[in-house]
């Protein structure tokens, strides 16, 4: 997005004739530590494969580019020569100018007081100059977006919170600073510095941010906020340590200009799940100017074509639920988010605030058994269990081998050889019911697999959009003729609900219910899972009687009505038990009791991740998204092409089948990578085939069975001469030498197109 | 369950005062309070797998807590007769009870010369301390007034005119009594000055006598008000709550170079003197009225028959229950059993909380056992006398008087103040470097755990709560102590109230 913004801004002045203050100054990101340098190298890899020139510099080279920078404590820097600076106000003016020239009518000094919704669709806005009817409405109200979202017939939750943000402007230095000197970003010092009229403009992201307007009534005029020198002090100190020559420069003023921040440091984009044609673009986390161009284009695509050219799930407003709309939650979370914007180095750092909101009934029990937690969609999920005598090193994070390595290895081993229980209650669960075959018809239209299966059968299927790409990837159990149980990933809670409810027949013949909170899910994985289940239910069960992908209601101990589905989301043998929550603790205790003799153990998500990736089991939201089709990830044979049943995306898929796929999901196994000494991949690493960049990884994990890293990712086939995308054939994939670039270093990898037979562990 | 207050152990009295109910299964004599460091760890049992400790309060948060009840008053601008030697007050309060049972007050006698400054340590609830802190000074002021002024007051009251206030409160704002409150008890005060008129005191009682009279008279009025019926049930309840709870009082009356201290109970006043060689010297201005004071033991035993010799003071407490030997209120140590029974029955006190019957004290034969009569100390102020520290026992339990005087003295010498906010660069030009220096100085001053307090009372509270083993302040211990949950707080410390009275060495010349 930033890249597009940059290109857009650089031409904007030419296109519109309005001065935008654009200067291609370049940017220098400084590293005060080896780890910071490593993270800059990671960024450099991405930029290079996207054809953005950049280089990693030594301290001496930094001085050449910017004579004022103190480099004694630097480990290196990243230089991006094409970066630039703009004057946001002027850019705005230029955009407005261009828009008006193209026939857009603008009303300034007009306040929107209310958004009117009819039948779940935006119809008009009420302003202080009267009502304006509209087809689409875009809420880009910045820090006022939250309140504007609330003043709607159907309130739209936009989780963001404003914080004060300070920047200092100096008078010109005696020897004025050239306006084309690069912008300096010093994330370890929490500051940024750019040239400004012969002096500097410098701000930063302090350790102790000041959130404002928590109680609402967000009517602050920018000018009214007080400058707070004491608060700015630490950033000033950091600035003068980085550029000691500035000491003698006169201060012009300190500006307090609030910015709005989102709960996960990513902006909020997309169509509201509750109101059609209500779009949002807000919560820019102080990167408004640099992202606006790209984000604006994505939004325009979405409005004009109904979908975006690239997947934007990480920014999608549907990743949040109303749960994240609590003002207290937002206030606490943004206080954590603001310093993290520059502080954050590693992946897998957990937020500390706003936690323990949604929990499984087993939470306390598992917590006391040493569970370490991660949060998704506000739901706490166990990562792994620290048992007596083990240590996870205070959950320290690193680019290298993590401290939980041994712990997760033991859990994976237990899943492979005995049996483990993983609490998966966070998964989204819906029930779809009808008296006749209406529910089946609806699912046949939504799903790409044939859903007319015998009662008690589970189908793992995609719900596709018109482009034939995954809107959702879920497991659907047919409980009875007209009753289906739909399980999908945790973050599909809002998105999946919106998709299903939008396709419910208008006559009300099909009922959709969210039963996520009604069931606790326990994933019992391992070859001995069957024995545990037999002991629990007093019925001898053999793997033959209880085949893969079957759903049965069973009684266990004193409890009745437990839904048992024979799939584990990993490809390993076992079952997921969907237990009505009031029995959850009982069943868990019983299971741990009878499972003792089978060596049952608690396990967490990290074990699950490792198990699934070695079985080439892609996850929606990471490996699959709304731009990926089943043909691109090797699931062609499961699509109901042969049946005479139409479904959403069928046309697009048939077309793609004819044309061939332009990208293909592959599995890479790193061969010459030392898990002890080399930095670990974590997703989004560039993939090279025969020394040509062909795509990015989507997720990576260490496989304890293969004793190496396994990465899933997509490859493309580009014509070497004209750069045209060609279809990716199996031969193209398998006949090539692959490398993965991790933080600037390339590692050889073996490629796989289909899941492989795994060696037996024992 | 027995509920125990620290100053006053009355197992079933708590039912009277909901506010004073303290869940305390610990009956800890105050001198054996557990050391904070060792006990915090054990007080919050950590769960099986180590869980992250909640984050300590930041220095700023600590400052905010300590600053909540801070009160600073500079009198240098006030041109009031008799206040020449009194130049300022620093006061602070840190509650451990919820609500705090300590009170403080500072006022100027409106019609007579001099200032009145006091601290009041309540027990069995804050009602008595609240009443005494608001009523004592008008009584003292009245007793000091010359006959002719009292006559004017009486004439005004008789005519139904507005009676001028007897004192002018110095603050802190929010703690001074409202006018409404004063009027409710005005008739008691009026009766008092009517009797003073009958005594024909001429130019007013000498300070010594005035203080003793005011103390005893107020205690008597508190006792009487609980025995008679007031207009409303609410007033009845309040009067009884005041009388059945108790409070000690320690106050200073500063008039020119004359310093009078009136003390009843175990709060203390200490004079800080600068010696010729520049060191600081502490002089006690009060004696504790508690079991530690041999003279008080002798006095008590002399006031009661020999056969009660062993029961008057048991386990260092009056009748085995009350720490201080002199106090306002506490009528169950003062009234005859018959009177107690009558008031209890009439007022239906026991029916308030039916589960816990009223407790009559054991070995209660020859009341009264308790008096509010103060011990008066006089001191002629000289140029070496620089300040007086008046504080409740919460401070003195932890800090020795010599340490207190040294700390305040050094504070006075260094006057480590947080530098003023930097000027606005829009108005006056400033370089980045200059600004940083100014901000750094401010930050260092506010982050320094020992200095930085411009208010010496706050500094003393900081030392009391965060004292390390070497007489300094351990910021961690301070932060930990301030983040204790309410129910644990009072196990480790008492309410603390400190007022430092600053005296002007130059002022004496003007008065001599």
Interface residues (C-beta under 8 A of the other chain):
Chain A: X168 X170 X229 X230 X232 X233 X236 X237 X239 X240 X246 X247 X248 X249 X250 X251 X252 X253 X254 X367 X368 X369 X370 X386
Chain B: X47 X48 X49 X421 X422 X425 X426 X429 X430 X431 X432 X433 X435 X436 X439 X440 X442 X443
